[in-house]
Amino acid sequence: MDLLLLFPPLTEATLFPYLSLPYLAGHVRRSGYSARQVDLSIELVHRLLAGPALEREAAALDAAQELPGWYRAAVADAALQHLGEIRDFVLTKDPAPHLGPVRAVRLARQSAQLMLRDSPLSQVWDDFAALDQAVLQLSEVRVDSLDFASRTLHALLTEALGTSAPRAVGLSVAFFSQLAPALLIARWIRQLLPGTSICLGGQQVMLRHDELAAMTSVRTAVDALCVTAGEEPLERWLGHLTGKAPRHTGKAPCSDVPGMRWLNPHGATPPSRPPALHFKDVGAPDYDGLKVHSYLNDTVVLSMVSCVGCYWGRCIFCSYGNRSLERGAYQQGSPQQLADTVRRIVESTGIDFVTVVDENTNLRLLARTMRLVRESGLRVRFNTRNRLEPILLDPGFCKELAELGCEGMAVGYEGVTQRLLDRLDKGVRAADFQTILDNLAAADIQVNFSVMGGLLDETEEEAEESLRFLERNREKFAVDAFELMVAEPGTLLVTDPQRFDVILDGSDTFADNRELNYLGGRFGRRHTTVGGPARPDMLRRLKYGMRRIAAAEDSPVEAAAQRSAQHSALRPHPWVRCAPPRFDTQGPGGGSALLADPVREQVYSLPKSHVARGTAPGEPLIATSAHGRTLLGKLAAADVGVMCDAPRPAATRPSR
């Protein structure tokens, strides 16, 4: 095999294959080279859903003396009970008759994360020096002494190398959380196949190649860092490795390969030139070899892009968009090219649900594309990622998008303070937001917000008004994530901080969102804003907002609870666990008992003065008061169980 492309763990990009591998594989294959692609992140998830490993975790259920340990064991125990159904749905999308698709995916996700809890693969690092040293040490540990998740990753890598016997390996590092596993994989490859050429690329390498080139763990294991889009660099590199490239007298090998920094144990050379390949000349993503039906999603969906970069590109916190400010950096496809891409995806995979994962989709361009797709006879469902664009003020356009197949939009929400939106150079009008949300709701297009806090010098009053807007519209959106703004490398926030009254921390310690996001989320430089709140205050505000948004969901829950209150008992679903009495909390009326739902990641407190629980597993919870019936109704509305009539006490014969 000429090229083995790997997507390392760990990342939450598990809804569908990340696009870097399919686009790179498609390009090098069309250029005449053989390539295999393996998503090690999702492959690792599949292997972690293993009975013996879960059995070891569940064994602590009865003996656990502290609540977090018991809860983890309860997750493993619930997963074991439904493991066959979980694996069948995740791996092959066979029906999940008891759990259902959404619950099966959620429990699979919780189980995999449980297996990673104490693994260095899921550690969050404080700086590059600590990461470098840890990778060097971990790569020298005997495989049989590694933790379960790391041993499993090593086995997956060994299988991929054995199957492919590659000349070269490319690792795509899109997320910061993949850096340590990617470097560990590179060092393992160097040990297993010393003569194999190794290249790192992807968003994190573009942002941090200077820091990476200075790390011993990188220079002693990796041949090259690709600091641009990878299609042309990989094609030219493979030409040299396979002997197809012409030899230039007097020039160093690979000197004509664009976008590559060449490494050796003592340093690095700069790239010779940028790539000349244009997005219009890049073909459709090629998903062949990826297990496209086996991702952690209750539906099967694939992705594509309509452009490279962002046509706006000016949001000061966006490292991807700010690269588009360079002349010629933004490139978009034509409607016909994009329509052809959609058709090829559908025809090659049979999957007719496509997510357009641009940083900011040009909605007019996409509408023209999907009209062409519809005219060709295909009916495709799709999602987008975009701002709350002025064109969405037109209800007719929103309706047309829905008729063309649009089901959802992922949108960044930075509040409704126009002063701040202008300072962030977001390019939208807060006054438009209400009309746009109303239009999208009327068209039945689901909005998924990523809510960002910690915005420069935002005041308490401004944060409150932005929160009230969300509360008023709670039924019109879902929340993908909450995060604080991070000063990422390559952003205007870092390259010109004085312009925004920002002071960058001089230390090498990372800033991240470890309190809010899985594996820390975005990583960047620590910063403060002149006249702005300190980070603890930003975090307090955002967590307060998270609780308020969650509470805003209570209205429909309250209504459902009232409808259920005619019954006096609730039979919990089989995956729900009652905590042992030793974990009961103390308080008035005898305290409270605890109920855990591993699927929804919730622990509920039930006052004993209003709700009684049985002594055996599976017995219903029984309301002993009107308030108890309301509480059980809320649990039913939250899908913890099903309301039922309380069992009648056993009849007794009257005494003589």
ChimeraX attribute file (.defattr): number of C-alpha atoms within 10 A of each C-alpha:
attribute: neighborCount
match mode: 1-to-1
recipient: residues
	/A:1	15
	/A:2	20
	/A:3	25
	/A:4	24
	/A:5	24
	/A:6	24
	/A:7	26
	/A:8	29
	/A:9	26
	/A:10	26
	/A:11	18
	/A:12	16
	/A:13	15
	/A:14	17
	/A:15	19
	/A:16	21
	/A:17	24
	/A:18	18
	/A:19	19
	/A:20	23
	/A:21	27
	/A:22	22
	/A:23	21
	/A:24	27
	/A:25	26
	/A:26	20
	/A:27	24
	/A:28	20
	/A:29	17
	/A:30	14
	/A:31	15
	/A:32	12
	/A:33	17
	/A:34	16
	/A:35	22
	/A:36	22
	/A:37	24
	/A:38	21
	/A:39	20
	/A:40	19
	/A:41	21
	/A:42	26
	/A:43	20
	/A:44	21
	/A:45	26
	/A:46	18
	/A:47	15
	/A:48	23
	/A:49	25
	/A:50	17
	/A:51	15
	/A:52	11
	/A:53	16
	/A:54	23
	/A:55	15
	/A:56	13
	/A:57	20
	/A:58	22
	/A:59	15
	/A:60	18
	/A:61	20
	/A:62	12
	/A:63	10
	/A:64	16
	/A:65	12
	/A:66	10
	/A:67	15
	/A:68	10
	/A:69	15
	/A:70	23
	/A:71	24
	/A:72	21
	/A:73	25
	/A:74	26
	/A:75	27
	/A:76	30
	/A:77	24
	/A:78	21
	/A:79	28
	/A:80	22
	/A:81	13
	/A:82	18
	/A:83	21
	/A:84	13
	/A:85	21
	/A:86	27
	/A:87	21
	/A:88	15
	/A:89	26
	/A:90	24
	/A:91	15
	/A:92	13
	/A:93	19
	/A:94	13
	/A:95	15
	/A:96	20
	/A:97	10
	/A:98	13
	/A:99	20
	/A:100	14
	/A:101	21
	/A:102	15
	/A:103	18
	/A:104	27
	/A:105	24
	/A:106	19
	/A:107	24
	/A:108	26
	/A:109	18
	/A:110	19
	/A:111	27
	/A:112	20
	/A:113	17
	/A:114	19
	/A:115	21
	/A:116	20
	/A:117	13
	/A:118	13
	/A:119	15
	/A:120	18
	/A:121	22
	/A:122	22
	/A:123	17
	/A:124	17
	/A:125	21
	/A:126	14
	/A:127	13
	/A:128	17
	/A:129	15
	/A:130	11
	/A:131	18
	/A:132	20
	/A:133	13
	/A:134	16
	/A:135	22
	/A:136	18
	/A:137	11
	/A:138	15
	/A:139	18
	/A:140	12
	/A:141	10
	/A:142	9
	/A:143	15
	/A:144	9
	/A:145	9
	/A:146	16
	/A:147	15
	/A:148	17
	/A:149	23
	/A:150	22
	/A:151	15
	/A:152	18
	/A:153	23
	/A:154	19
	/A:155	14
	/A:156	17
	/A:157	20
	/A:158	15
	/A:159	12
	/A:160	19
	/A:161	17
	/A:162	12
	/A:163	12
	/A:164	17
	/A:165	16
	/A:166	21
	/A:167	17
	/A:168	22
	/A:169	26
	/A:170	26
	/A:171	26
	/A:172	28
	/A:173	25
	/A:174	21
	/A:175	21
	/A:176	21
	/A:177	26
	/A:178	22
	/A:179	23
	/A:180	26
	/A:181	22
	/A:182	23
	/A:183	25
	/A:184	26
	/A:185	22
	/A:186	26
	/A:187	24
	/A:188	18
	/A:189	22
	/A:190	17
	/A:191	14
	/A:192	14
	/A:193	16
	/A:194	11
	/A:195	12
	/A:196	17
	/A:197	22
	/A:198	21
	/A:199	23
	/A:200	29
	/A:201	23
	/A:202	22
	/A:203	20
	/A:204	21
	/A:205	23
	/A:206	22
	/A:207	18
	/A:208	15
	/A:209	18
	/A:210	14
	/A:211	12
	/A:212	20
	/A:213	24
	/A:214	18
	/A:215	19
	/A:216	19
	/A:217	24
	/A:218	26
	/A:219	20
	/A:220	17
	/A:221	24
	/A:222	26
	/A:223	21
	/A:224	24
	/A:225	29
	/A:226	25
	/A:227	25
	/A:228	20
	/A:229	21
	/A:230	24
	/A:231	20
	/A:232	23
	/A:233	23
	/A:234	23
	/A:235	21
	/A:236	19
	/A:237	23
	/A:238	25
	/A:239	19
	/A:240	17
	/A:241	15
	/A:242	12
	/A:243	10
	/A:244	11
	/A:245	16
	/A:246	8
	/A:247	13
	/A:248	11
	/A:249	7
	/A:250	6
	/A:251	9
	/A:252	9
	/A:253	14
	/A:254	20
	/A:255	16
	/A:256	19
	/A:257	22
	/A:258	24
	/A:259	25
	/A:260	29
	/A:261	21
	/A:262	20
	/A:263	21
	/A:264	16
	/A:265	16
	/A:266	10
	/A:267	13
	/A:268	17
	/A:269	12
	/A:270	12
	/A:271	19
	/A:272	14
	/A:273	12
	/A:274	15
	/A:275	16
	/A:276	10
	/A:277	13
	/A:278	15
	/A:279	17
	/A:280	15
	/A:281	10
	/A:282	17
	/A:283	17
	/A:284	21
	/A:285	23
	/A:286	22
	/A:287	20
	/A:288	15
	/A:289	13
	/A:290	17
	/A:291	16
	/A:292	18
	/A:293	20
	/A:294	22
	/A:295	25
	/A:296	25
	/A:297	20
	/A:298	17
	/A:299	14
	/A:300	17
	/A:301	20
	/A:302	25
	/A:303	22
	/A:304	21
	/A:305	23
	/A:306	26
	/A:307	22
	/A:308	20
	/A:309	22
	/A:310	25
	/A:311	18
	/A:312	19
	/A:313	23
	/A:314	20
	/A:315	21
	/A:316	23
	/A:317	23
	/A:318	22
	/A:319	22
	/A:320	20
	/A:321	24
	/A:322	21
	/A:323	18
	/A:324	19
	/A:325	16
	/A:326	9
	/A:327	7
	/A:328	8
	/A:329	15
	/A:330	19
	/A:331	16
	/A:332	20
	/A:333	20
	/A:334	17
	/A:335	20
	/A:336	14
	/A:337	17
	/A:338	26
	/A:339	21
	/A:340	18
	/A:341	20
	/A:342	24
	/A:343	19
	/A:344	16
	/A:345	21
	/A:346	18
	/A:347	12
	/A:348	11
	/A:349	14
	/A:350	10
	/A:351	16
	/A:352	18
	/A:353	21
	/A:354	23
	/A:355	20
	/A:356	21
	/A:357	20
	/A:358	18
	/A:359	24
	/A:360	24
	/A:361	24
	/A:362	20
	/A:363	18
	/A:364	12
	/A:365	15
	/A:366	20
	/A:367	18
	/A:368	16
	/A:369	24
	/A:370	25
	/A:371	19
	/A:372	17
	/A:373	22
	/A:374	14
	/A:375	10
	/A:376	12
	/A:377	9
	/A:378	16
	/A:379	17
	/A:380	18
	/A:381	19
	/A:382	22
	/A:383	21
	/A:384	25
	/A:385	21
	/A:386	19
	/A:387	21
	/A:388	21
	/A:389	17
	/A:390	13
	/A:391	13
	/A:392	22
	/A:393	19
	/A:394	13
	/A:395	17
	/A:396	13
	/A:397	18
	/A:398	22
	/A:399	20
	/A:400	14
	/A:401	23
	/A:402	19
	/A:403	13
	/A:404	20
	/A:405	21
	/A:406	25
	/A:407	20
	/A:408	20
	/A:409	23
	/A:410	24
	/A:411	21
	/A:412	19
	/A:413	19
	/A:414	22
	/A:415	24
	/A:416	23
	/A:417	18
	/A:418	17
	/A:419	12
	/A:420	17
	/A:421	19
	/A:422	13
	/A:423	16
	/A:424	20
	/A:425	15
	/A:426	19
	/A:427	18
	/A:428	16
	/A:429	15
	/A:430	16
	/A:431	11
	/A:432	15
	/A:433	19
	/A:434	13
	/A:435	14
	/A:436	20
	/A:437	20
	/A:438	16
	/A:439	20
	/A:440	26
	/A:441	17
	/A:442	14
	/A:443	20
	/A:444	16
	/A:445	22
	/A:446	18
	/A:447	22
	/A:448	19
	/A:449	19
	/A:450	16
	/A:451	21
	/A:452	17
	/A:453	21
	/A:454	25
	/A:455	22
	/A:456	21
	/A:457	19
	/A:458	19
	/A:459	14
	/A:460	12
	/A:461	10
	/A:462	17
	/A:463	21
	/A:464	15
	/A:465	14
	/A:466	17
	/A:467	20
	/A:468	17
	/A:469	14
	/A:470	22
	/A:471	18
	/A:472	12
	/A:473	14
	/A:474	16
	/A:475	13
	/A:476	18
	/A:477	20
	/A:478	14
	/A:479	17
	/A:480	13
	/A:481	16
	/A:482	19
	/A:483	22
	/A:484	22
	/A:485	23
	/A:486	26
	/A:487	28
	/A:488	25
	/A:489	19
	/A:490	20
	/A:491	23
	/A:492	22
	/A:493	27
	/A:494	22
	/A:495	13
	/A:496	12
	/A:497	17
	/A:498	13
	/A:499	10
	/A:500	17
	/A:501	16
	/A:502	20
	/A:503	15
	/A:504	16
	/A:505	13
	/A:506	9
	/A:507	9
	/A:508	13
	/A:509	16
	/A:510	19
	/A:511	22
	/A:512	25
	/A:513	20
	/A:514	14
	/A:515	13
	/A:516	16
	/A:517	15
	/A:518	17
	/A:519	22
	/A:520	19
	/A:521	22
	/A:522	21
	/A:523	22
	/A:524	20
	/A:525	19
	/A:526	19
	/A:527	21
	/A:528	18
	/A:529	20
	/A:530	14
	/A:531	12
	/A:532	17
	/A:533	18
	/A:534	14
	/A:535	15
	/A:536	10
	/A:537	13
	/A:538	21
	/A:539	19
	/A:540	11
	/A:541	17
	/A:542	22
	/A:543	17
	/A:544	13
	/A:545	22
	/A:546	17
	/A:547	10
	/A:548	15
	/A:549	20
	/A:550	13
	/A:551	13
	/A:552	17
	/A:553	13
	/A:554	15
	/A:555	11
	/A:556	13
	/A:557	18
	/A:558	16
	/A:559	14
	/A:560	18
	/A:561	23
	/A:562	18
	/A:563	14
	/A:564	24
	/A:565	23
	/A:566	15
	/A:567	19
	/A:568	24
	/A:569	28
	/A:570	26
	/A:571	20
	/A:572	24
	/A:573	17
	/A:574	16
	/A:575	23
	/A:576	23
	/A:577	21
	/A:578	22
	/A:579	19
	/A:580	16
	/A:581	10
	/A:582	11
	/A:583	15
	/A:584	19
	/A:585	15
	/A:586	12
	/A:587	10
	/A:588	9
	/A:589	10
	/A:590	12
	/A:591	14
	/A:592	22
	/A:593	22
	/A:594	19
	/A:595	20
	/A:596	21
	/A:597	23
	/A:598	25
	/A:599	24
	/A:600	15
	/A:601	12
	/A:602	13
	/A:603	16
	/A:604	14
	/A:605	15
	/A:606	21
	/A:607	22
	/A:608	22
	/A:609	16
	/A:610	19
	/A:611	22
	/A:612	18
	/A:613	18
	/A:614	11
	/A:615	10
	/A:616	8
	/A:617	12
	/A:618	16
	/A:619	14
	/A:620	24
	/A:621	24
	/A:622	24
	/A:623	26
	/A:624	15
	/A:625	13
	/A:626	13
	/A:627	15
	/A:628	23
	/A:629	26
	/A:630	23
	/A:631	24
	/A:632	31
	/A:633	31
	/A:634	24
	/A:635	21
	/A:636	22
	/A:637	22
	/A:638	14
	/A:639	14
	/A:640	25
	/A:641	23
	/A:642	18
	/A:643	25
	/A:644	17
	/A:645	14
	/A:646	15
	/A:647	11
	/A:648	6
	/A:649	6
	/A:650	6
	/A:651	6
	/A:652	6
	/A:653	6
	/A:654	5
	/A:655	4
	/A:656	3
